[in-house]
Amino acid sequence: MTSPHKNKTITTLLAVLTGSIGGHRFYMYGKSDKWGWLHFLSLPISFIASHLFIGQPGLVIYSALVLSFLVSLLEVLIIGLTPDEKWDARHNKLSEHPSESSWPLALILVFTVGFGAIALIGTIARAFDLFYTGGAYG
């Protein structure tokens, strides 16, 4: 019996595009994945917080979604840098063909590192601005 092949490049792309709501986790493990649902819950939590804490800075209101996004960027790197043999042993045990990662995966990883560094530095800078000056600079 064969199982559907879980493509590492598609999983990495899903983690970049829909990581903050858990799309990559649902692709890998199905709807019963508790970490995928934890990612997904960051969206309604942020929506409820935006209605409860009117007038608060965006980083405070959407902190659950921002945290989920930053974690998903880290997951992109973990997924993308996993060797193909280890990926197949974990996710494609019963699949008929092996994984072959190529240059699209490398491009996704390079762009993720760049964008993730900008997002992390921006988040840290805004958090320090809010903490030390009360948001005086923006």
C-alpha positions in Angstrom: 0.0 0.0 0.0 1.4 3.4 -0.9 0.7 6.7 0.7 0.6 10.2 -0.9 4.1 11.7 -1.4 4.8 14.7 0.8 6.9 17.1 -1.2 9.5 19.0 0.8 9.5 22.0 -1.5 5.7 22.3 -1.5 5.7 22.0 2.3 8.4 24.7 2.6 6.4 27.0 0.3 3.2 26.4 2.3 5.1 27.2 5.5 6.2 30.5 4.0 2.8 31.4 2.6 0.4 30.0 5.1 2.6 29.2 8.0 1.1 31.6 10.5 -2.2 29.8 10.2 -0.7 26.3 10.0 -1.2 25.3 6.4 2.0 23.4 6.2 1.3 21.4 9.4 -2.1 20.4 8.0 -0.4 19.3 4.7 2.2 17.2 6.6 0.1 15.7 9.3 -3.6 16.2 8.5 -6.4 17.9 10.4 -5.5 16.2 13.7 -2.2 18.1 14.2 -2.4 20.0 17.5 0.5 22.4 16.5 -1.3 23.2 13.3 -4.4 24.2 15.2 -2.3 26.2 17.6 -1.0 28.2 14.6 -4.5 28.6 13.3 -5.9 29.8 16.7 -3.5 32.8 16.5 -5.8 34.3 13.8 -9.1 34.4 15.9 -7.1 35.3 19.0 -5.7 38.3 17.2 -9.1 39.2 15.8 -10.7 39.1 19.3 -7.8 41.1 20.7 -8.3 43.8 18.0 -11.8 44.3 19.2 -11.0 44.2 23.0 -7.9 46.3 23.0 -8.9 49.2 20.8 -6.2 51.9 20.7 -3.4 49.6 21.7 -0.3 49.3 19.4 -0.6 46.7 16.6 2.3 44.7 18.0 0.4 44.2 21.2 -2.9 43.4 19.5 -1.6 41.0 16.9 1.2 39.5 19.1 -0.2 36.0 18.8 -0.2 36.2 15.0 3.2 37.8 14.8 4.6 35.1 17.1 3.0 32.4 15.0 4.5 34.0 11.8 8.0 34.1 13.3 7.8 30.5 14.4 6.6 29.5 10.9 9.6 31.2 9.4 11.8 29.1 11.7 9.9 26.0 10.7 10.6 26.9 7.0 14.3 26.7 7.7 14.0 23.5 9.7 11.9 21.8 7.0 13.9 23.1 4.0 17.3 22.1 5.5 16.2 18.6 6.5 18.1 16.1 4.3 16.0 14.3 1.7 16.7 10.9 3.1 15.6 12.0 6.6 12.5 13.7 5.2 11.5 10.5 3.3 12.1 8.3 6.4 9.8 10.5 8.4 7.1 11.6 6.0 7.3 9.3 3.0 7.7 5.8 4.5 5.3 4.2 2.1 5.8 6.4 -0.9 7.1 4.9 -4.1 9.5 7.6 -5.2 12.2 9.5 -3.2 12.4 13.2 -2.7 14.7 15.3 -4.8 15.1 18.8 -3.6 16.5 21.3 -6.1 17.1 25.0 -6.7 13.5 26.2 -6.1 13.9 25.0 -2.5 17.2 26.9 -2.2 15.5 30.1 -3.5 12.7 29.7 -1.0 15.2 29.3 1.9 17.3 32.3 0.8 14.3 34.6 0.6 13.0 33.3 3.9 16.3 34.0 5.6 16.3 37.6 4.3 12.6 38.3 5.0 12.8 36.5 8.3 15.8 38.6 9.4 14.0 41.8 8.5 10.8 40.7 10.2 12.6 39.7 13.4 14.7 42.8 13.6 11.6 45.0 12.9 9.6 43.2 15.6 12.4 43.5 18.2 12.9 47.2 17.3 9.2 47.9 17.6 9.0 46.0 20.9 11.8 48.0 22.4 10.3 51.2 21.2 7.0 50.3 22.9 8.7 49.1 26.0 11.1 52.0 26.6 9.4 55.0 25.1 5.7 54.0 25.0 5.7 54.1 21.2 7.0 57.7 20.9 8.7 56.8 17.6 5.8 55.4 15.7 
